[in-house]
């Protein structure tokens, strides 16, 4: 379900004051947006009419990334825009594109409308106001040497923001302080700015962990829609193999993949990795050198190489006849 509103242009006195002072928006983002925000103030009159809308991907489910695209149509000579994307932080959070950098780096990608499928240079800036979830300030414009705008006859993507739904329920994503302008800095009047109403559904969780020497993809607390399937891949490091997999605490043996089908309750998966059986010298393969090591140990001869006891074949951390027979059998294949 979508809701629309018609913004006023030029901005109100409060909006003008906010644009001049920068409000409380992130300073870096303001530098990228300042020229965009004055478009309404400089324009001599509306250049054209347009429609702008928010479109969310399906489904909207807790813990599953949600892509929300801003699209525009019926715009003539569109050169740039500035807009706030407003949402309820109790239900949604903008995903962080770089968790290792302090603050939230919004996960936002440009569409094809203004850059004409990457053929034209553009500038895209985005930041959370006050570095807090709830309002994302976005500015997008074509740039020199491009002198003209684009004509949009059908809905075309301007940019896409990735959100993480936090809890189930009804909520909305809307526009605030919207501005479109043409190549002469005249404001483009939009007939409507259509918000997106969301019905976020709950999800189930599969808790996925692994031992050292390998990983599971995906791993962590994985959100899954009720009634759907989810497949996991066990990926050992070089020289290691899957020893066993535990599903809901039950040992099911070594598996390289596992699929939960028709998920209706929460689950757990844990993968255990071990050294490649028979790889006594730890070089990542079963070779003649491993057979020589095993034979030397059985004959009580001195060996100069370190022996990896965790490469035994029967999990007793000892090198015996079983290891030598297993290694010779592998070499014979």
N, C-alpha and C positions, 0 to 999 in steps of 0.2 A: 504494500500500500504506500502511496506517495502523497505528500502534501506540498502545496505551492504557496509562495508569497511573492509579492511584487515589491522590490526594494526602491527606495527613493534615491534620486541622483539629481543634483549634487548631494554630498553627505550632509547629515545634520550638524549643528554646531558642536555637539559632543563628539561626533565622529571626526570633525575637522581638528578639534583640540587634541584628540587622541592621536591622529596621524602626525600632527606637528610635534607632539611630545614623545611619541613612540609608545605611549601607554606603559605597560609592563612587559611588553613582548621582548623576547630574546634579542640582544643588541645585534648579533651577527645577522639574524634574519631580517631585522629592520633595515640594515644597510642594503640588502638585496631587494627589499620591498618598497623603499621610500619613494622611488620614482613612480612605481605602479600606483601607489595610494593617492597620488595627487592628480591622477588622470581626470577624475570627476571635477576637480577644481578648475582645471585649465580648459576643459572642453567648452566649445561655443554652443553646442547643441547636440542632441542625439543623432548619431550617424545611421543607425539601423536598429532593428528589433531582433531579439534572439531568445532562445530558450536554453536553460541550463538545468541539468538534473543529476542527482546522485543515483547510481545503480550498484547494488550490492550483489556479490556472488552468492550462490546457494551451495550448501545450506549455511545458515547462521547458527553455529553450535558452539557450546562452551569448549574452550581449549583448542578449537580448530581455526586456523588462520582465515580471516575474512577479507577479501579484496573489495574495496569500494572505489568505484570509478566516477570521476566528474566528467560529464559529457556535455557538449554544446551543439546546437544546430541553428540554422536560419540566421547566421551571423555573416555580415559583410565587412571585409577588411579588418578582421579580428587580429590584433597585434599582441595583446597581452591581457592579463587578469590579475586581480588580487582578491583573496577571499579567506574568511575563517571557516574552517570545518568544525562544527560544534557537536559535542556528543556527551553522554553521561558517563563519567569515569567509573561509576559503580558497575556499569555493564560492559564497557569497552575500554581498551587501551591500545594506543598506537604502538605497533611493534617497533622494537629498537633494532636498527640496522647494524649497529656496532656496539654490542654490550661491553666491550673492553674500554670504550671511551666514556669518560664521565658525562652524565646527563643522557637524555634520550636523543638518539639520532634517528629521526622519523624514517620509517621504511616507506619511501614514496618513489614512484617511477613515473616518468613522463609518457604521455600517450603520443599519438601521431598527428594530432590536429595542427599544432603550431610549428612543429619541426618538419612537417611534411615527410614522414618516414625517415627521419634523421638526415634529410637533405639540407636543412636550414638550421643555422646556429640559434640556440635558445638559452635562456637562463632560468633555472628552477631553484627556488629557495623555500625551505619549510622549517618551522620550529614550533615547539610547544610554548604557548604563552606562559610566562613565569616558570618555564621548565616543569609545568604540571600538566597531567592528563586532563582533558576536558575541552581544550580549544587548540586546534592546529592552525597556525597562520601560514598561508601559502601565497607565493608570488611566482608568476610564470610569464615570460615575455620573449618575443623574438628580439634579436639584437643585430647591431651593425655587422656587416654592411647591408643587411636585409632592410629594405626601405618600405616594403609593402606588407599588408596583412594577408590573411587567408579568408576565403569565402567558404563557409560551411553550409551545405544544403541538407545534410542528414546528420544524425547524431554521431559525433566523433569524439574519441577520448582525449581529454586534456591532461589528466594525471590520475594515478591510482594510488590510494593509501591502503596499507595493510594493517588491519586491526586484529586484536585477540579478544574474542568474547570472553567475559569473566564469569557471568552467571546467567541463568535462564530467566526469561521474562520479556516483556515488551518495552522497546526503547526506540530512539530515532537518532538519525544523523542529519544535521541541517546546516544551512549557510548563514553566515553573519557578515556584515560589512562588505557586501559583494561589489566588485567593480570589473567591468569589461571596457576596453578602450581600443580604438583603431590606430592606424599608423600615424595619424595627425594628432594623437592624444585627445581626440574627441571621445566622450563616453558613448558606449553602445548600450542602449536601453534593452534590458531583457524583459520579455513579456512575463516570464515566470522563472523562478528558481525552485526546483522541485526537490524536496527532502526525501529521505528514505526511511520508512518505518520498518523496524525489524522485530521479528518474533524469534528470539534466541531459544533454542531447544537445549535440554540437558544432554550430557554425554556420559558414557562409562569410561573407566580408566583401566589401562593395562600397565602395571608397574614393571619396568624392564631394567634389569641390572646384569652385570657380567663380572667375571673374575679378571685378573690381569692377563696379559698376553693375547687380548682380542677385544672385540666390541660387538654390539648388536645394533642393527639399524632397522627402525628408529629405536632410540633408547631413552630412558627417563620415564616420566609420567605421560603416557601416550593416550590422548583422548580419542574415543571411538564412538561413532553413532550407534545407537541401539539397533540390533538386527543386521548389522553389516559385518563384513569380513575384514581381518587385518593380518597381513603377513609380515614376519620378521626374518631378517637374515643374520646368521651368525658368521662373523668374519674374523678368523684367527690371524694373528701376526705371522710373519714368515717364520717357518720352522716349528709352528704350533698347529694343533688341530682342536676340533671341538671334542672335549672329553664326554660331556653329557649336558642335557638341558633339563631344567626343572620347570614344570607347568603347575602353577598353584601348589608348589611344594612337592609335587610328585615327580620322581625321576623317570624320564622317558627315553634316556639314552642319547647318543650323539645324533644331532640333526643339523644340517646346514641351513635349513629354513623351517619355519613353523607357521601355520596359519590357524588363527582363531576364526571359526565360522559362526555366523548368526549370533553375534555377541549380545547376551542379555544380562550379564552380571559382570562385575569387576574381576580382573584376573591378574596374575603375576607370571613373569617369565624370567628365569635366571639361566645364563649360559656359563659353563665352566670350560676353560681352555687348558690344555696341557701340551708339553713338548711332544713333537712327532715321535711316536714309538720307534725304537731302534736307532734313533739319531744320537748315538752315545757321545760323539765328538761335538755336537751342537752346531754343525755347519748348515743345518736346514734341510738335509737330505739323508736318506739311508744309503750308505755307500760301502765299498769294500773296506774302507778304513774303519767303519763301525764293526765289521765282522772281525777284523784283526784285533781290535780292542777287546771285543767280547771273548775271543779265543785266548788272548793274553791273560785276561782276568781269570778265566777258568783254569789256565795252566799255571797260575800264580807267577807269571812273569812280570818284571817291572815295566811300567808304561810311563811315558813322558808327558802324555796329554791328559788334561783334566777330563774326567768321565762324568757325564750328566746322568746321575742315577734316576732322575725323574723321566728319563726316556726308556725306562724298563717297560716291558709289555704287560706285566700282570700286577702293577701298582704295589709292589712290595719294596721298591727302592733298593733292589739288589740286582746284580748282573749274574745271570746263571745260564743254564742250558736253554731255557725258554727264549731268552734274548738272542742267543746265537742262532738257534733254529729259525726264529722269526726273521732275523736279518738275512740269512741265507735264502730263505723262501722269497723274500722281497726282491733280492738280487736276481733270483732265477726267473722272475716273471717278466 
